[in-house]
Amino acid sequence: MEHLLPADCPRLGGLTWRRFQSLKQPQPTKPVPHHTIVEALVETLSFRQIGVVQEEYAVSSDGMKMFGVLDLETQMEGCRFSIGIRNSHDKSIRLGLTAGLRVFVCSNMAFSGDFTPVLAKHTKSFNLIDTLSVGVDRIQRNFEPLQRQVELWRKTQITDETAKLIFYSAFIDGKLEAPRSLLPEVHRLYFEPQYPEFSARTMWSLSNAFTSAFKKLDPVPQFKATAKLGGFLAQLPN
């Protein structure tokens, strides 16, 4: 049962309950609109002479959460570098970025790992451009390692048994945050590839079997699963 203090009962700092009730309370920080954050990111990239050639976004049904990918002019063999972005207005996820790729032959998007928060929270002193500048600097440093990872995966042959064990680990053991119902589709796309570029039994082909299957998901779950895939594949033994 709730116990009410007498209206004139002194408490901490000599305040009465009535005086305490009259204190001015800090107003909640107003969320930064999704489009404002994207515009600031594009501006931050332009400061570094990095052009954006294509953008893709997904917003939750209530408009609270946003995911996006910005494909950049910078390329590597068979791919274009990209930046993944997420944001929320309900504090469920923090503003975050991740390095990524867009595969030319199939338009698959791939991320190096999960979104990395660029700020603990939006505060009164929050400076969007400064915050995104730090995030973009970190993403740029991740592009070279990401390119080396792709080049290694293209050379890494795997047996059919190993591929099946990876599928089992991802979906049956639940080590990848993605719907188990995608298992047959990933299996099919790997063993019956749609594109000659993925006919070799390599980690690169396997990665693209996953990201191709993720296209069957709604946009927001697709972004989430793609972001989780990079970390899942990175922890596999070489």
N, C-alpha and C positions, 0 to 999 in steps of 0.2 A: 504494500500500500504506500502511496506517495504521501510524504509529510511536508506540509507547507510551513515555511518560516513565518513568524509574525511580521507584519509589515514594517515595524520599527526595530526589529531585532538586529543589533550590530553584528557584523561578521568581518571577514578579512578586510584589512585596511580601514576599518571603522565604517564601512558602507552598510547602510540599511538595505533590506530587501527591495524597498521601493526605489531607493537611489540606484541600486544595482540594475533594476529593470529599466531605468531611464537612460542607462549608458548607451552611447552611440556604438552600434556594432559595425565592424568592417564589412563592406559589401563584397560579395563573391566576385572573383575576377571574371570578366566577360570573355567567353571563348573567342578565339580568333577564327573567322570564317574559313572554311576549307579553301575556297577560291583565292582568298588573300594569301594563304600560305603557299599555294601553288604559284601564284604570280610572283611572290617573293623568291621562290626557288628558281624560277626561270630567270629572274633578274640577277640573282646571285651567280648563276651559270654564265650569263652574258658578260658579267664583269671579268670572267676568266676566258672569254672568247670561246665558250662551249655552246654550240647551237643545239636546239631541240628540234627534231624532225618529225616526231609523232608523239602523241599523248593518249593515254587510256586510263579511265577512272571508273571506280565502282563505289557506290554509296549504299549503306545499309538502308533498310526500308523506312526507318525513322529519321534518317538523315544525320544520325549522331556520329557514325563512323565512316571514314573515307580511306580508300586505298587507291593508289595510282602508280603508273610507270611512265617515265619520260625517256623515250629513245633518243640517243644523242648522235651527233654527226660522227663521232670517233668510232672507228671500226677495227676489227681484227678478222682473221680469216673465217668467213662464213657467218659472222655475227656482228652486231652493232652493240656497243656498250649502252647501258641504260641505268637509270636510278629509280628505285622503288621508294614510294613515300606512303606513310599512313598518318592518320590524325583522328582525334575524336573530340566531341563536345561534351561527352558525359563522363570523362576521366577514366573510361574503361581501358584505354590504351594511350600511351604517350606519343607525342610527335616523334616519328622515327624515320630513318632512311636506311637503304641497303643498296649495295652495288649489284648490278645485274647485266643481263645480256638479252638481246632479241635475236633469235636464230633465223637467218634469212629464208631458208628453204621451207620452213613450216610455220614461221611467225610465233614459235614457242617463246614464252618469256621464262627466264631462269634467273634466280637470285643466288648470290654467294652464300647467303645465310639469312637468318631472321632479321627483322628490322631492329636497328640499334637506336635507342632513344637519344635525341639530341638535347633534351632539356628535362630536368626533373618535373617541373610544372610551370604553367604560365603565371608569372608574378607581375606586380606593378612595374618592376624595372625590366620586364621582358623586352628584348630587342630582337625582332624576328630576323632581320637581315644578318645581324651578328651571329645569332644562333645557327642559322642555316649555313653561314660561311664556314663555321667550324665543322658542321656535318658534311658539307661538300668536300672540304679538304680531306677529311677522313675517307670519304668514298673514293676520291681520286687515288689515294694511296692503295686502295683495295683493287683497283682495276688491273694492275700488273700481276698480282698474285692470282686473280681470277683468270686471267689469260693463261698463266702457267698451268693452272688447274685443268682448264679445258684441253690444253695441248697434251697434258699427261693422260687425261681420260681418253683422248682419241687414240693413244698408243697402247692403252691398257686393255689387253685381251682378257676376257673372262669366260669360263666354261658355262655351259647351260645349267649345270648343277648349282654353280655359284649364283647365277642370276635368279634361279628359283628360290634359293636360300635368302637372298636379299628381299625378294617379294614377300616371302613368308615373314621375315623379320619386320618388314614395314607394316604389313596389313594384319597378319594373324597375331604376331606378338605385340602389335600396336605401338611400335617404336617411331612411326611416322604419324603425325596428326593429320590424317586424311581418311575419308570414308572407306571402310573395308570393301564396299560394293565395287570399288574401282579395280580391285585385284584382277578380275578376268580381262578387263580392257588393257591394263598395263602389260599383262602377260601376252595378250594378242599383239599389241603394238611392237613389243620387243621381238617376238619370234616370227611375226609376219609384218615387217616394217612397211610403212606406206611410201617411204622415200629411199632411193638407192644409197643416199648418204649415211643411212643408219643400218645398212645391211651387215656391216661388220659387227661381230659380237664384242663390243667394247663398253667401257663405262659411259662413254659419251652417248652411245646408242641407248643404253639403259636409262640414262638421265632423261633423254628426250622421250622415251616411252612413258615415263611418269608425267612429264609436263604436257605431253599431248593428251594423255588421259584426263588431266586436270581441266581441260577445256570443256568437259561434260558437266562440270560444277557450275553453280551460279557464280557471278563475278566476285563477290566478296570471299566466299570459301575458296575460290580458285587462287586469289592472291595469298590467302593465309597458307594454303597447302604448298604453294610454290615457295614461299619464304621458309617453310619448315624443311623442305626437301634438301636444300643446300647443306644444312647442318647434319641431317640424317646421312647423306652420302659421304660427307667429310669424315664422319666418325667410323666409317667402315675400314677394316684392315686392308692395307695395300697388298 
